Each structure stands twice: as structure tokens, then as C-alpha cells.
Amino acid sequence: MSTFEIHTEINNSKKYELDKNDKIIDLKNKILTDLFQNQYTNIDLYNINDRVYKDFGKLFFDKGLLPSTINKYPIESFTTENRTFVFKAVANNDTDLNNNIKISEEPQHKKFKYTQDKKVEFSLDINNVNEFPPLR
């Protein structure tokens, strides 16, 4: 079991015990239901530990904002058993955790139409001495 101590902006704090097969998204969903009463759709976690724990062959929680790409990784991918992590939780409505779809922003890029170049065909005569000169 790994322990996650979560602090919020409102000075609420709570400890969560997670099994090694639980995922980061499970932790985020527990935080949203317990500390924020499902008022928000997303949560950002910030690592505020005194040090970064790096185990051989494992991923690690770097200082600062944890990327949302780690949501589907189990806890055993990051740490060994019986370790305590301290995170700060900031709730927002940017992304739905279950669908990973942005709901508050429009795409920033323009839609480009892809056009394929025409194929250029070569016609070479193998028997022509000018195109394939003999080797000397």
C-alpha cells in the first residue's frame, strides 16, 4: 500500500491508501468525490514532496505538475510499497477525466487540406548507351 497525502487550496487535506494495482485516475476520482464533492470535472496534481523518489526501472513523480498522460498507469509503475507522497490538488473544469476531451477550448490550429503531388514517372531505356554508359 502506498499513501498519498493530498492538500488543497482551501487547506483541506486527506490521506489515501492505494493498492499497487490502483491507477492514478482512480486517485483523482477519489479526490474529486471526497474533497470537491464532484463540483469539477478535472484535477491537477502537483508534487510537493521534499525529494523525488527514483527507483530503478520505475517511473517517477517529478516536482511540479504531474502530466495527465500518467493517468492510466498503475501505482506499481512508480514506486515500491509503503511510501508516502505529498501532492497538492487544484480542481478545474478543463478536461473530463474519463474521456480526456477538452470541453472549454476550441482547437488552435487551422484545418489544412492535404493535396498529394502528382507522381512523376520516369521512362528509361536500359539498352540506350547515353542513359546507361558502359563501365570501363
C-alpha positions as CSV (number, residue, x, y, z in Angstrom):
1,M,0.0,0.0,0.0
2,S,1.2,3.5,-0.9
3,T,0.0,6.6,0.9
4,F,-0.9,9.8,-0.9
5,E,-1.4,12.9,1.3
6,I,-3.4,15.4,-0.7
7,H,-3.5,19.1,0.2
8,T,-5.9,21.6,-1.5
9,E,-6.1,25.4,-1.8
10,I,-8.7,25.6,0.9
11,N,-6.3,23.9,3.4
12,N,-8.2,20.6,3.3
13,S,-6.0,17.6,3.5
14,K,-6.7,13.9,3.4
15,K,-4.7,10.7,3.1
16,Y,-5.5,8.0,0.7
17,E,-4.2,4.4,0.8
18,L,-3.9,2.9,-2.6
19,D,-3.1,-0.6,-3.6
20,K,-0.3,-1.3,-6.1
21,N,-2.9,-2.1,-8.9
22,D,-4.9,1.1,-8.5
23,K,-4.3,3.8,-11.1
24,I,-3.6,7.5,-10.9
25,I,-7.0,8.2,-12.4
26,D,-8.6,6.3,-9.5
27,L,-6.8,8.6,-7.1
28,K,-8.0,11.6,-9.0
29,N,-11.6,10.4,-9.0
30,K,-11.5,9.7,-5.2
31,I,-10.1,13.3,-4.6
32,L,-12.9,14.8,-6.8
33,T,-15.6,12.9,-4.9
34,D,-14.2,13.3,-1.4
35,L,-12.6,16.8,-1.3
36,F,-14.5,18.6,-4.1
37,Q,-17.9,16.9,-4.0
38,N,-18.0,16.4,-7.8
39,Q,-18.2,20.1,-8.4
40,Y,-15.4,19.9,-11.0
41,T,-14.5,17.6,-13.9
42,N,-10.7,17.6,-13.7
43,I,-8.0,17.8,-11.1
44,D,-4.3,18.8,-11.5
45,L,-1.9,17.2,-9.1
46,Y,1.4,18.9,-8.1
47,N,4.2,17.0,-6.5
48,I,5.3,18.9,-3.4
49,N,7.5,16.2,-1.8
50,D,10.8,17.3,-0.3
51,R,12.6,14.9,-2.7
52,V,11.9,13.0,-5.9
53,Y,11.9,9.2,-5.4
54,K,13.5,7.4,-8.3
55,D,13.5,3.6,-8.1
56,F,15.5,1.6,-10.6
57,G,13.3,0.6,-13.5
58,K,10.3,2.6,-12.4
59,L,8.7,5.8,-13.5
60,F,8.8,8.7,-11.0
61,F,6.8,11.7,-9.9
62,D,8.8,14.8,-10.9
63,K,8.5,18.1,-9.0
64,G,5.6,20.3,-10.0
65,L,2.6,19.5,-12.2
66,L,2.1,15.8,-13.0
67,P,1.2,15.3,-16.7
68,S,-2.2,13.8,-17.5
69,T,-0.5,11.2,-19.6
70,I,0.2,9.2,-16.5
71,N,-3.5,8.8,-15.5
72,K,-3.8,5.2,-16.7
73,Y,-0.6,3.9,-15.2
74,P,-0.9,1.7,-12.0
75,I,0.8,2.8,-8.8
76,E,3.3,-0.1,-9.0
77,S,4.8,1.6,-12.1
78,F,6.0,4.5,-10.0
79,T,7.0,3.2,-6.6
80,T,7.7,0.4,-4.2
81,E,5.4,-0.5,-1.3
82,N,5.0,1.6,1.8
83,R,6.0,5.0,0.6
84,T,4.2,8.3,1.2
85,F,3.8,11.0,-1.4
86,V,2.5,14.6,-0.8
87,F,0.6,16.2,-3.6
88,K,-1.3,19.5,-4.0
89,A,-4.7,19.2,-5.8
90,V,-6.1,22.0,-7.9
91,A,-9.6,21.4,-9.4
92,N,-10.8,22.8,-12.7
93,N,-13.3,22.2,-15.4
94,D,-10.9,21.9,-18.4
95,T,-10.9,18.1,-19.1
96,D,-13.2,15.3,-18.3
97,L,-11.1,12.6,-16.6
98,N,-12.9,9.7,-18.2
99,N,-13.0,10.9,-21.8
100,N,-9.9,13.1,-21.9
101,I,-11.7,15.5,-24.2
102,K,-11.2,19.3,-23.9
103,I,-14.5,21.0,-23.4
104,S,-13.5,24.6,-22.7
105,E,-11.2,25.4,-25.6
106,E,-11.6,25.4,-29.4
107,P,-8.8,23.9,-31.5
108,Q,-6.0,26.3,-32.0
109,H,-4.9,25.1,-35.4
110,K,-6.5,25.8,-38.8
111,K,-7.8,23.0,-40.9
112,F,-5.5,22.3,-43.8
113,K,-6.5,20.5,-46.9
114,Y,-3.9,17.9,-47.9
115,T,-3.1,17.7,-51.6
116,Q,-0.9,15.0,-52.9
117,D,1.7,15.8,-55.5
118,K,1.3,14.1,-58.9
119,K,3.5,11.1,-59.4
120,V,6.4,11.7,-61.9
121,E,7.1,8.6,-63.9
122,F,10.5,8.0,-65.5
123,S,10.9,6.2,-68.7
124,L,14.5,4.9,-69.1
125,D,15.7,2.7,-71.8
126,I,18.2,0.2,-70.4
127,N,19.6,-0.5,-73.9
128,N,20.4,3.2,-74.6
129,V,24.1,3.9,-74.4
130,N,23.6,7.5,-73.4
131,E,21.4,6.8,-70.4
132,F,23.5,3.8,-69.2
133,P,27.1,4.2,-70.4
134,P,29.3,1.1,-70.2
135,L,31.6,0.7,-67.3
136,R,35.3,0.9,-68.1
